[in-house]
Amino acid sequence: MHRLVRLSPFDAAHRRHTSFALVEVMPEVEQEVEVAVNPDDLEIDVFRSSGAGGQNVQKTSTAVRITHRPTGIVVTCQNERSQLQNKETALKILRARFLEIELERKEEEILRLKGQHVAAGWGNQIRSYVLHPYNMVKDHRSGYETSDTAAVLDGEIDGFIEAYLRMAR
């Protein structure tokens, strides 16, 4: 969290304005998730479909139930008229459930990496940049400060890094 105090170019009264900026650094996450289903882990059962239907209802086994043994996920499909189509649909649903579990796992990992949420406001800033009425940049964690605000805003932050590393020892 960073705090900026400056004269606003949009304020006709030329008053000081305070702004806060929250910067979060996260690793890049691959968007495409490959879901591989091992056929040896599947238990496929066929049974007769239920409900109102045509001449073949209760005569042929067209409904499919797929159980993934390691996770215990069970998918049943009896929407189509053929066993092959029901099996393909059930496998698609099973892959979708695996994808959902994988996406939840990645979301939990991102939340773990991100840590606790910090509100953008007073008392949470690690550094203040004061551009009016005087020039100063101060790191509130280490106590390091400098009056060369232009250099800091141009990226010269070595002094802040060194002070933080000395403090963190």
Number of C-alpha atoms within 10 A of each C-alpha: 18 18 23 19 19 19 17 13 10 8 10 7 9 11 13 15 13 16 14 17 13 13 9 7 7 9 8 7 8 7 7 6 10 10 13 9 13 8 9 8 12 18 12 15 13 18 14 16 22 11 9 8 10 8 7 12 15 15 9 14 17 24 24 27 19 20 18 18 12 8 9 10 13 16 19 20 21 23 15 14 17 14 21 13 17 21 24 13 19 22 20 13 16 21 16 13 15 19 16 12 12 15 14 12 12 14 12 12 11 15 12 10 12 13 8 8 7 10 13 16 15 12 10 15 20 14 20 20 23 20 17 14 10 10 15 18 22 19 19 15 14 18 13 16 18 15 15 12 19 13 11 17 11 8 9 13 11 10 13 21 14 13 16 17 11 10 11 9 5
